[in-house]
Amino acid sequence: MAQATMNSEKETKPKKSKWFRYLVDFLIIMMLIIAFRSWQQRSMVSGVAPDIQGVLMDGTITDLKKYRGKPVLLHFWATWCPFCKLEEGSITGIAKDWPVLTIAYQSGDKAEIEKHLKEQGLESWAVISDPESRLGELYGVSSVPTSFIIDANGNIRFREAGITSGWGLRARLWYADMMPNPEVEASPDNTKKATMPAQ
């Protein structure tokens, strides 16, 4: 009987230490992911969203201020980016329920972007071309895909560098819609504005 009890204790200890090791490994991986995300976001702007004015692919002049009143997804992407292609379906779906403005980052001229949009079935996207990454610099974007969730009053609520899930972006938009949206006065640093000419 005593022997059976000892054997049982021996079997239990390795199981506990095995699960403990998995937990420690998981926590280390999560810490590394969080550290990498923080490093990716180090130059991205926060606070009041810098204003953007530009011409969409159909020739319509748009302004980020036109999107006030409801949270908006500002999404930087590129035609040459394989990770951006993985997010295209999610962005298209989100645009059916939420305002979405996308920025074609370093993706060539209007003709090249229009060709990509047509090939990928993305003609419904609201796209501003940013061939020289002036808008990217304004927002501190150093890689794509990069997304900003901007609340109803023009405050940046969430920043996401790298690929993210559609449901994650939807959850952030929903949360930005639910949380209080105080009117914030733009400081001199946050009054920057970029106007993109027609390509």
N, C-alpha and C positions, 0 to 999 in steps of 0.2 A: 504493500500500500504506500509506504514511504517512498519507495523507488518510483512508483507511478506519479506521485506528487512532484518529485524532483524533475522527472522527465517533462511534466506539464509546464513547470516553471522555466525550464530551459527552452521549450518551444515558444513560450510567450515572450521572453526577452528579445530574441532575434527579430520577432515580428514588430515589436514596439520600436526597436532601434532602426529597423528598415523604414518604417513609416516616418520616423523622426528625421531620418536622412533625406527622404523625399521632400518633406516639408521644408527643411533647410535649403535644399537645392532649388525648390520652387521660389522661396523668398529671395534667394540670391539672384535668380533669373529676373524676377519682378523688379528688384532694385536696379539691376543693370538696364532693363528696359526703361524704367523711369528716368534714370540718369541720362540715357541716350536721347530720350524725348526732350528732356530739359536742355541738353546741349543743342539739339536741332532747333529749338524754339528761342535760343538765347538772343537772337537779333530781331525777332518778330515784334512788331509794335503791339502795344496794349493801350487801354484807355479809350479815348474818343477816336473813332475810325477816321483816318485821313480821307478827305473827299476825293472822289474820282469822277471825271467827266470823260466821255469818249463816244465813239461812233460804233454802233453794233454792225454786224455783218450785213444787215438789210438797209443800212444807211441811216437808221434812227439814231438821233443824238440822245444819250442817256446820262444820268447823273446818279450817283449813289444816294443822294438826298431824296430822290424820287421814291426810294424804297422805304422811307420812314413810315412808321405806323404798325409795322409787323417785322419780326425777326427776318433777317436775310442771310443766306449763305453766300459768301464771297469765296469763290473757288479758283485757285491758280492751277493751271495744268499746261501740258505741252503736247504737241503732236508726236514728238519723238520719245515720249516717256512711256515705257511699258506698264509701269504701275498706275499711271493715269488711265490707261485703257481698261484696267481691271475695275476702276471706279466709275466708268462711264454710265453703266446701267443704273447704278445707285443714284448718281447725280440727276439723270433723266427722270427717275421715279420721284425723287425729292422735289424736283421742279414742278411736278403736277400738284403738289400740296403746299409748297412754300415758295416765296420769292428766291430766285437764284440768279446771281450775276457771275459769269465766269470770265477769267482773264487768260488768254492764250499767250503763255510766257515763252519768249524767244522761239517762236514757232514760224517765223518767216512772214511773208506779206499776206494780204487779204486773200489772194487767189489760192495760196497753199493751205491756208486755214479752212477756206470754204470747201476745198477738195477733200480734206480730211473729214470735215463735218458731214459731207455728203456720203463719203465711203462708209462712215461709221453709223449713219442714220441719226445724226445729232443736229439736224437742221433747226430743231425747236430751241436749242440752247441760245441764251442771251450772251454773246461773246464780244469782248473788246480785245483787240490785238495789242500786244505789248512786245514788239519785236526787239526793242533795245532795253527791256526790263526796267523801264522807268517806274512803272506801277509796282513791280516787284521790289525795287529798292525802297519805294515809299512805305511799303508794308514790311520791309525787312525779310523778304522771301529769298532764301538761298537755295532751295530745292523744291521740286514738285513731285507729287501733288501737295499743296498746302491749302488749308481751309480756315476761314474765319467766320464765326457766328457773330453777327452784329445785331443788337437788340433794336427795338422799335424807335429808340431815341438816338441811335447812331453810336452806341458804346460797344466796343469789342468785348464779348462775354467769354468766348472760347477760341483757342488757337490750336490748330492741329497740323503738324508737319509730318509728311509721310502718308502712306495708305491707311485708310480708316474704313470702318463699315458703314453702310447706309443707315442701319438702325441706330448706330452711334451718333451720326450726324442728326438724324431725326430727333433723337432723345435730347440732344443739346439745343436744337431749335425749339422743341417743346418747352424745355426748361427755361430758355431765354424768354419765351412768351409768357410763362407763368410767374417769373420772378419780377420784383419791382424794377421799373425802368426809370431811374431818376434823370431829370434833365441835368446835363453836365456842361459847364462852360468850357469851351476848348481853350487850352493854354496856348501860348504863342508857338510852342513846339508841335502842337497837334492841329494847327491851322493850315498845314501844308495841303496843297491840292495839285493833282496832276491832270492835265488835259491832254488827251491823246488825239492827234489829228487823224482824219480819215486816211486809211492806207490805200 
